[in-house]
Amino acid sequence: MSEQSELPDRAETLIVGAGVVGCSTAYHLAKKGSSDVVVVDKGPIPKTGGSTVHAPAGLTQTSPDRTLATIAKETREIYDAAGGWEENGAIEIATTDECWEYLNRRMDQARTSDIDGAELLTPDQVKEHVPIIETEDLIGGFHVPTDGRIDTVSLLDGLKTDAENRGVSFHERTTVTDIETTDGAVETVVTDRGRVRVDDILVAGNIWAPLIGEMVDVPIPLVPCAHQYGVTDSIEALDGWEHDVEQPWVRHWDGDLYFRQHGDGYGIGNYNHDPIIVGSSDIPSLDDAIETEPVYDYVPNQGSRHDPFKQPSSRSFTESDFEDAWREATRLFPDFEGRRSSKGSTVCSRSHPTTCLSWANPPTSMGSGLRPLSG
């Protein structure tokens, strides 16, 4: 739907947010036969500017919860069908005995959940998959070749197209300004482009979700936190790589870091810093947001396949918070030395007490029809 498409005045379900949760929910509802679904987002769709389109975008299938592992495997298949999946594998490494025990448990979990191809690796086998890694301190690795990377913009576009073909309508550049209730139940969603009477509203707004909850006095226990990700300059050992991801992801639990290839560069995801808390109300508007390329398909000296676009979820990169990460990264990958980040990004994502949050009946507004989900 174009931004000029008319917003309906009635819908069974209205979804706020067209990131991966919003588009996926619309897709699944439509597939189940619920076509009276409206999706709104205050940004352009699919380049909404939320954390979905700015994420490094890895997907792993192994989980201590068999249900979550099954969901991850099915998700992988759906993303592949939608044109947003690339299988390049992932390796989790151990540099301590404690972490090696953990990776052995991960192997047991993968075996229990029938994760295809999962295996434990020796340090030399890790290096066969990732030639530029230093193995001196490695004890071993856990490899899942069927894990991979998500092309987030293509994924959102594919899910959106499928849902539209089943009757769902999408409305970009549409901001929710209020939610009206009667006797504690949601009745009307007010936007800057019109009013929509609804039976249910599903909040898939991720870092903006608390602001939606405030409209009906329902606290959503979600805190936007900034996550750092930097991409190195071109690395001589990777000269000749034409595709942006060929080698497996590397997750370094002992260092609170992860790594993935970007053509002849490498990305470094950093959790090894003090929490950087961002208030939902402090996130800039689309007009005031940073304009930048998405990081997931960025390659040094080539950029992204996408032109820069406004990304409210992005913040300025703070080098001081990256120092410890860079020190550990260059220890594990000596070829990084002297190749300090050609692109640094800090993306706001969500953190909350539970990994999957879905309320049919919020405790402060029983039966309100408000269903918050993480975006």
N, C-alpha and C positions, 0 to 999 in steps of 0.2 A: 504494500500500500504506500502511496506517496504521502507526503506531509499534508497535502490538500484533501486527502480522503476525509469524508464526513464521519465524525464520531457518533456512534449510535446513542440513542437516549435510554437504551435498556440492554442489559446483558445478564445472563445467568452468573457468569464468573468474569471478574475483571482482574487481570494480573498487572501489578505495578513493577515494571522493570523487564527489559528485554535482553538481559545478560544470559548466561548459560542456564541458570535455574528458571528464569521466566520463559525463555524459548523452549526449553526442554519440557517444562510443565504444559505449555500450550500444545506442544507436539503430542505428548502422551494423552492429554485430555481429548484432543481431536481424534486420536487413534482409537480411543475407547468409545467414540461416538458423541462426545460433547462438543458440538460445533458452535454453540452460543457462548463463545469466549472472546474477550477483547483484551489485547495487550497494549499498554501504553508505556512510553519511555520519554524522558525529557530530552534525550539526545537523539541523534540520527541512528537509524537501525540499518545494518548491524554494527556500525562503528559508534557505539553508544558512548564511549569514553569512560566506561566503568572498568573495574579490575579484570573482567573476563578478557577484554580485547588487549589488555596490556600485560597479561600474565606470561611467564616463560612457558607455561602450559604443558606440564608433564602429567601423565596418568600412570599410576601403578595399581596393580590388581591384588597384591598380597595384603591380607588383613587378618588380625586375630579373630575377627567376627566373620563367620562364613557368609552371612547375609550380605555384608558390605563387599566381600570378595565377589560374590555372585553379581551384585549390582555393578561392580567395576568391570567385570567381564562382559556383561550385557551392554554397558555403556560404551565400551570399546567397539562393539559390533555396530551399535547405532551411529556412533561418530564416523565410523568407516563408511557406512551407507550414506551418511549426510555429506561426505566429501571433506571431512575435517580431521582425518586420522592418518598418522604416519608411524609405522612400527619401526623403532630403532633400538629397543631394549633399554634396560637399566641395570646398573650394578651398584649394590650397596657394599661399602668396604669397611673393614675393621682394622683398627690400629691398636686396640687394647683387647685383653682376654675377655673382659666383660662384654664388649661389643661383639666379639666373635661368638660368644654364647648366645647373644641376641640374634645374630644372623642364622645360627643353627635353628633357633626357634622359628625364625621367619621361613626357613626351608620347610620345617614341619607344617607350618600354616599353609604354605603354597601347595604342599603335597596333599593335605587334607581337602583343600579347595580345588584341586585339579587344575592348578595354574600351569598352562602349557610351557614346557621347556625349562622350568625352574631348576637351578643347579647351584651347588657351592663350587667356588673357584679357589685355586691356589694363587699366590701373588703373581707367579709367572703367567698363569692363565688370564688374570685380570689385565696384565700388560699386553697380552695378545689382542684383547679387545680395545684397550686404550693405550696405545704405544707411548704417549707422552707422560704417563703417570710414573712417579717414583715409587718403587716397590720396597725400598729398604725397611720401612716401618710397617708394611702391610702384613697382616696375619692371613687374610683371605678375603673373599668376596661372595656375595649372593647375587646371582645373575638371573634375570627374567627377560628372555629375548623378545617376548610378546608384549612387553610394556612399550610405551612410546610417547609421542608428542601430538598435541592438538593444534591444528590450524584454526585458531579461535574465530576469526572473522568468517572464514569459509564455513565453519561449523554452524555459527549463528544463522548465516544466510540459508544454509541447507535446512536446518530445523524450521526456520520461519517459512520457507517456501512450502515445505511439506504440510505444515499446519494451515497455511493459507489455502492450499489446495483442498483441505478438508473443511473449510468454512470459517477458520479463525481470522479475525481482523487485527492488524497491527497498526499502531498510530504513533509515529515518531514525533519528536519535539512537542510532546504533550505532558505538561507538568501537573501533578496532583496537588491541589492547593488546600483541600479540606475533605473530610469525610463526615457526612451527616448520619446520625443514628436516631432511632426511635425505640424507646423502651429497651435500651442496651443493645439493639441489633443494628448492624450496618444497613443503611437504606439507600444512600446516594453518595457517589464519588464525584466531587467537584474538581474540574480541571480548568486550565486556562483556555480550553477550547470547547467547553461545554460540560453539562451534567449528565451522569449516567446512573440510572437506577440499577441496583445490583442485588443478587441474592448473596453472593460471596465476593470478597476481595482477598486476593492472595498477594502478600507482600514479598516480592523477590528483589527488593531494592538494595540488598547487600549493605554497603556502608551508609546508605541513606535510610535504611529501614527504621532506625529509632525515631527519625523525624515523622515517618508515617504513623508509627505507634502513638506518638504524642497527640496526634489529631483525634484519637479516641481514648486517650488516657490509659493506653495499654503499654507498659514498659517492655521493650524488646531488649533482652540482655545481650547486646552485641556492641562491641567497641571497635571502631576503625583503628587499625594499627598499620604503620608504614613498614614495608618490606623492601630491603635493598637488593638490587640486582645490577651487576656491572658486566660489560662485555670488553674483553681485552682488545688491544690492537692486533693486527695480523701477526701470526706466529710462524716463523720460518719452517718449523717441522711440519706444518699443515699446508704448505704451499701446494697448490694444484687441486685442492678440494673445491669443487664447483657447487656442490649441494650444501645447504646450510646445516643439515644434521645427518651424519653417517655413523659416528661412534655412539655407544650407549651413554645415557645419563650416568653420572656418578653421584651417589649420595654418601656423604662423609659424616656419619652420625657423631663420631667423637669430636668433630670440629664444628658441628652445627652449620654445615655448609652443603651445597650441592653444586654440580657443575654440568654443563652441557655444551656441545659444540655449536658454533655459529660460523660455518664455512671454515675459513682459515683463522678464526678466533675462537675464544671460549667464553662462556657465560659463567658467572659466579653468583650464586644465590646465597644471601647472608642472613642467618638467624643468630649470629654470634655478636649481638649488641644489645644494649639496654632497650626495653620497649619504647617505641616512638608512637605515642598515643595522639590521635587526631580526633577532634570533636566532629560529629556529623555536620553540625551547623557551620564548621570552619572550612568545609570542602568548597572550593570555588565553584561558581556557576560555569556553565558551558562557555559563555562569552569571555570570562576571565581566566579560563583554564590554560594550562600549558599546551602548546601545539607541538606534537612530537610523533615520530613513527612508532608503531608497536614494536616491542622488543622481541617477540617470539620468533620472528623470521628475519631479524636484523643480521647483516653480515658486514664486517669491517670493510670500509672503502666501497661498499656497494649499497648499503642502506637496507631498507625494507622493500618488499614488493608493493607496499601501500604508501601513498603519499602521506605526509604528516597530517594529523587531524587533532582536534581539541580533545583533551583527555583530563577531565576533572579529577580522576583518581590518581593522577601523577603529581609528584611533588619534586622539589629540587633535591638533587643528590648531595648528601652530606659526607664528604670525604673522611671527616674525623671518625664517623661511625663505621667506616670501612677498613680502618687500619689493621685491626686484628685479623679480619677476614683475609685481607690481602697477604699478610705475613704467613698465615697458615696455607693459603692457596699456593704461594710460590714455593713453599717447602714441599708440598705434595706434587706440584707441577712446576719444576724448575724452569721450563721453557716460558713461563709467564713473566719471569724476571725482565724488567725493562719494557714490558708491554702493558703498562697500566691502562685502565679502562678507556676505550675509545667511545663508549656510550655507558653512562650511568643512569639508572632509573630508580626511583623510589615510588612504589605503587601502594596505595591504601587498600588494604583488604580487611576482612572482618575477623574478629576473635570473639568467641563466646564460650560459656561453660560446657556446652555439649557440642558434639560434632555434627549432629543432625537435629535441627530444631523445627518442629512442626506442631503448632497448637490448633486443634479443632475448636477448643473452648478455652481461650485465655483465662487465667485465674481471676483477673480483675474485670472481666467482661464476658461472663458465661453466655455462650450461644450468640456471640456478636457477629459471627460470620467472617471475622478477621483471622487469616491464617498466615502468620509470619514464617518465612523460610529464609535461610541464608542464601545470598546471591552469589 
